[in-house]
Structure formats: structure tokens, C-alpha cells
């Protein structure tokens, strides 16, 4: 309540939790009733965290008619109230996560799944340090054809990609200034922004966090914020994996290192190659990668991004300082030795993606898995095992992967499979234009 007392101009609040697709589901209420919400929480049906991408119930889900569609208990996360700078009226956002009425965590909640992985690290005396890099397009979607919005400064449209172009950044300076100001008010640690290879495509890095839940929260909130701020300027921001057929897609690269109980990076051996623990973590990530692909590429459109020579990995391999690799070990000060996981698209649920990567790395460390030799050169020219090539294959790989069921709760795995199989079935009825319309704002 302290935040609301400090912001008397806030008359309404939103309360929201992330469903399996990362979509915010929640309610609106007057701020004067917030005390009861903070003390008692609120209720959503369990099935709300298991809706498909259209926001529809999953057919034959045991969470719906079979069980009477019962309620779970939603309680505030440790984040507390946050402003919603993209709305016209001063509004507070209260992030939630789901529990059973007796107070035990609900296994179908993606944030709870990440919390379980984080607890395993704590039990092992380890702390993962996590950062994400998010790519997105600014898009004028007011007509039948997607295109770059006109610059608020010049009124001109630039139709080509301009990698690391200050001119491209400056063209949308007002938008980026508002975005960074909003990140400050929401305690989202936005760092460097760059222009990327696609027209109107940009990337913003979020700073490393020694708390994977905070890193995932930041990523989830950042996506919501970017889309909201863009709409206030009259255009769209999209994290859709591949909005343009002829340009590179949007990725969400994840960097992580791991600290021991003394705060020492267990990947640092003082040199470029890193420690045995680094190679064990890489091996765990590689072994789980086929089964995890459905989390890194959760939608039909995701697989348009995962094609050769399109700045996205297709082969299962690792390398030092090589951006064609699925797993890259960046050059850095040895104390900052880390793993960069490059498979995920911008359209992912960050809670599930971070849980899958950290969970696989911990399995690799605990089992002492041995990674294959790192490769050199262009990954697309190597004889590497390949990621599942389409959505259906990824669904089946997810279902059959033993590591997935060690990392994620069985209840969440079953719910996710039902959701994705339903989406796979009904997506076949959509045209390309309808597919873009569905995903552009949703993911």
C-alpha cells in the first residue's frame, strides 16, 4: 500500500499473471480496494493460465469441465506495484502468481516453474546470474502490408535494415527516450540499444541479475512496456519471431554465468576457454535442446526464423565467439565468463525459456556431462545434429524428452502439450495474413 500512498493520482490498478504463452491475464479494479487484494489475493480459474494463443479454453483439458473449472489463488509477487507508463490515466500494475487455496504453489504457473529451478540452484549452493537481449520491430500495421513507421522526427520511412546505425536510432529518439524513462520508473534495467538487420528492427539488452526470477520478470514486463509505448506513438512494436518473410527475425538471447557460495564465477578459470563446469553446463543445454525447442520456438511462425543463413541457429552445437552457434561463449574478462544461448525467439514466454536453459545447465553440471568439441567457422556448413524443423516435430520432441520432465513440473508439461497441439490444429485454418494479425501484438 505504500506505493499507492505515494501515488495518490493512481485511481485504478491492474493485476496480472503470465499464462503459458507469456500473455498477461488479469483484472482491473479501483485502487481503493487494493488493501483487500494485498491481504487476501484474488482468484482466477486454473484454466486461465492454460489458455491457447486466441485466449480460448483448451479442449478436453482436465482443468475445465472435468473438474468444474475451479479457482486458484493469485498472490502478489515480491515485485509489488509498478506504474504503467503507456496508459493515459495513472495506473498501477500488480504482478501475480498462482497458488492452490492452501497456499502451496500451483505447478501449472510458468513463474512457479522457474522458481522451482531457482530453488534447485540454491540447494546446490549456486546462484545463476542471468541477462536477456530482446529484438523487436517497430511496425506500421495500419494498412494491409506491414512496413516501417515514419520517423516521428522526419516523417520519412527508411525501408532497409541499418545495423548499428545511429541514424536509425535517432529517427525514433522520442520513442526510445520515453521507453528508457519508463524502464527507470518500472525498475527494468534496460542497457544498450542498437539498430538491427531488419527495417525498423532494434535490440535492447537488459542488465545481468543475480536472481533469475527478477530477470524473467524484467523481460516479461519489458515486452509489455515496449508494445504499450509504441502504440502511444501510433505504431506497433512486435516481438513476433518473423513478421517479414525476407528479413531476419526477432531473437531473445540469454546470457548466464553461475556463482558459487563465495560469489565466484564457476565458469572462470582465468583464461578464454573456461572451466570444466562451463563445458558440463554446455553439454546439458545441448542434450536438452531438441526437447526444449518448443519452448524456444513456441508458435507456428517461430519456425520461419529458424532457417539457415538467417542469423538464427539451426544446428545443435557450440563455439567460442561465434554467432552462428546455438551456444556461444563470448569473449570477455575471465571473471565474466558466461554462456550465451541463442536459440529462443522474441516470441517466447521468458519464465519457461529461462527455466529450461538453467535447468538443463544444472543437469549437465550435476551429472558431469561432457560436451562435444566446439566447432569453428560457419555452423550452417557443419554436419551438426539439427533442431526440430517444424512445430509438429518440436511438440513431439518436447513430449519425449526426459530432461524436460526433470526440469518442469509434469502438470505444466501436460498442459503445455495440450495447448500447443490445439494451436497446431487450428492454425492450419488461418491464412498468412491472419497468422501475422494473430501473432503481431499477442506474443
Buried (B, 14 or more C-beta within 10 A) or exposed (E): EEBBEEBEEBBBBBBBBBBBBBBBBBBEBEBEEBEEBBEEBBBBBBBBBBBBBEEEBBEEBBBBEEEEBEBBBBBBBEBBBBBBBBEEEBBBBBBBBBBBEEEEBBBBBBBBBBBBBBEBBEEBEBBBBBBBBBBBBBBBBEEEEBBBBBBBEEEEBBEEBBEEBEEBBEBBEEBBEBBBEBBEEBBBBBEEBBBBBBBBBBBBBBEBBEBBBBBBBBBBBBBBBBBBBBEBBEBBBBBBBBBBEEBBBBBBBBBBBBBEEEEEBBBBBEEEEBBBBBBBBBBBBBBBBBBBBBBBBBBBBBBBBBBBEBBBBBBBBBBBEBEBBBBBBBEBEBEBBBBBBBBBBBBBBBBBBBBBBBBBBBBBBEEEBEBBEBBEEEBBEBEBEBBBEEBBBBBBBBBEBEBBBEBBBEBBBBBBBBBBBBBBEEBEEEEEEEBBEBBBBBB
